[in-house]
Structures are given as structure tokens and as C-alpha cells.
């Protein structure tokens, strides 16, 4: 796992997302240790709050997020669990480098992340829109 030299912003994750993401990281530990390590590192540094206390401006599972990478044009995706991912439909998995970078951020926050090639990119969240129903409750 490649670390960036820059400080990472504070992030917040709700309990249900934390619990499910911890299980996903554990499940990936044997088959994709780098994915598991990156996801674990990100969620383990997060402040955990109750589902009802999570600010609606924060990216959680099921959020639609508009972001930019390296100043390129904005993209809007929905952050989903691995089995629900479909990049053509705009659903990005939490286990991708971008998906892991997005979790817990809010509009205006930026984070550096390493692509699978090792190249470092800067991602900035522009807007967060919540699904009508939290992803963990589906």
C-alpha cells in the first residue's frame, strides 16, 4: 500500500457503514490484501457516529457524490457496495481507490489517494446528495 505524504482530512462514518465496511475489508483480506488494507486504514481513522447523528452533507454508502480529480471535469457517482457496482450506471464500489477516498468526506473537502497504478491523485468533493433511504437499511 502506498501512502501519500499529505495529511488526510478528518472524516466521519455512521455505525452501520463502519460495521459493514469492516466486514467487507475482512472478506477482502485474503483475495485482495491491498484493497482490504486501504479500506481498513480509511475507516479506522474515521470518527464513528450513530446513523441518526450523521450529517447529511457527509458521504455515506448510497450517497450520490459530485467530485473532481486533479482539476478535471466533475463526475457524479453513487457510492455502493461491491456487488452493486456498475460504472456505466454511475455506481462506484467502495473498494475502488476513488470509492475508498470518498467515504466520510463532505463538500469542499479534498483528499489525496493512490490509484492502483501507484499514481497519486487529488480528489475534491463538490456536492453530496443522500438517497431517500440509507444504503445500510436496504
N, C-alpha and C positions, 0 to 999 in steps of 0.2 A: 504494500500500500504506500503510495507516495503522499507525503504531507506537503502542504503549502507553507510558505514562510509567513504568510499573513495571518492575522488574528481572525478567528471566526466570530460572527455576530452572536449575540445571545438569542437562543431560540426557546420556544415553549411548545410543548406537546401535551395533548389530553391523555388521560389514563388509558382509555380504550385503545387509542392508536399506539401508545407506548407498549401495551401488553401484546397486541397483535404483531407489531413490528419486531418486538423481541423474539417472538416465536418464529417469525419469518427469518430473521438473522440466524437463529439456531438451526433452522431447517437447511439453510444455505451453507452452513459451516463446512460440511464435508465436500459438497459438489462444487461450490464456488466460494472458497475462503476469502478472496479479496472483496467480493460483494458483501459477504457477511461481516467482515471487519469494518468496511466503510459504513454500512448501515448501523452497526452496533456503536461505532465511535460517535456517529451523529446523534443517535437517540440517547446515548449515555451522557452526553454533555447538556442535554435539554433540561429545562425546568418542567416538571410534570405537574399538571393541574387537573382538577376534576373536569369531566366532559362539559358540564354546565357552566364552568368558570372560564373556558377557553374563549378568548376574544375572537369575534367573528372575522376580524381583519387578519388572522393568522392562518397560514396554510396548514390544512389538516388533510387526512385521507378523504377523497371525494371532492376537494376544493377544485374549482376552475381557477387557474392562475395565468395571468399575463406576465411575461418576463422578457428580458433581453439577455443575450450572451455576447460579451465582448463588443457591445455597442451595435450589434446587428439588429435588423428589424424585429419588432415584437412578435412573440409567439404566444398563443393561448392553448393550454392543455388542461386536462383533468388528471389529478394525481390519483392513481389507482393501485390496487394490489396486483401482483404479477399475473395471475390468471385472468384478469380483466383488461390487460394492456392491449391496445390496438393503436399504433402510432398514426395510421391513416385516419382513424376516427378521432384523433386528438387525445387519446387516453395513454398516459405515460406511466410506466411502472415505477414504484418506489425503489426498486432495485437497480435502476439505471443511475448513472452518475448525476444527471440532472434531477431525477426524482428524489434522490437522497439529499441533494443540495437544497431543494425547495422546502422540504418538511420543516415546519416550525417557524418559517420566516414570515414577515409581514411586509406590506407595500413600503417601498423605499429602502429596504434592507438589501445589502449585497453580500455575496459570498464567493470565494474562490474555490474551485473544485478541479480535480484531475479527471480528464476524460480517460477512457480505457486505454488510449494510446500513450497516456502519461502527460499529455499537454495540459497546462494549467489555463483555465478559462475563468472569467469574471461574470457572474450571473447577478442580475438585479431584478427584484420583484417589482412590477409596476402596479398590479391590481390583483386582489383576491376576492373571489365570489364563492360563497358557500352553497353547497347543494341543499335542497329543501330538507333533506333528512341526512344526518351524519352517516358516513360510509360504514362505521362500525355497527350501526343499528340495522343495516340491510340484511 
